[in-house]
Amino acid sequence: MPQWTQRSRRALAEVRHAPQGTIRPEAVALREAFDLAATGRTSAAADRVQPTGCSGRRTTSATMTRR
């Protein structure tokens, strides 16, 4: 086995993941939009990803959740 693969394996062996994952709201909205589009509800899918804001123009979920 090449030396670089041994080093990589040792480095990765130390990696620990968080006990609980975090799913961003934008990711949930995109998945819901995908599911809607997959069943032919493309207008609902578009609305799910791009809700209408107070100004009347469409805003993406990602834009709405930025701080």
N, C-alpha and C positions, 0 to 999 in steps of 0.2 A: 504494500500500500504506500502511495507517495506520502512524503512527510507533511505536505500542506493539508492533506485530508485528515491526517491524525490530529493536527493542530486545530483544524476546524471543528472536528468532533469534540475535542476537549473543551473548546470555547463554548460550543452550543450546549454541552452537557450542563453547564452552569446556568443556563437561561431558565428563569422561572416566570410563569405566566400568572397574571392576577387571578384570584379565585373566582371572581365574577367578571363577566365581560360588560362592555358598555356599547350600546347601540345608539348611534346618533339619530335624532328625529328625522333628519333628511333621508337617512338610509331606510327607515321604516316607510316614509312617504314614497320613496322611489319603488320599493317592493310592492306596496299597495297599488301604485300606478301601473306597474308591470302586470300584476295580477288582473287588474281591470282591463288593460289593453289586450291581454291574452284571451279574454272572454268576449272581445269585440266592443267593449265599452270605452272607446277611445276618448270621447268627450269627458267622461268622468275621470279617466286617467289623466288627461291634461289638467283638469281642474284640481286634481289631488296634488299634482306637482307644482302647479302655478296658481295658487289661490289669489283672488282679487283683493288688493289692499285697499286702504281707506281712500287713496288718491284715485282709485278707479283703474289704475294700470296694473298689469300683472307683475307679480314679484315671486321669485323662486323661493322655496322653503329655505334654502341655504342662506339667502340674503336676509330673510326674516329672522333667522336664529343667530346671526352674528352679533357679537357684543363689542 
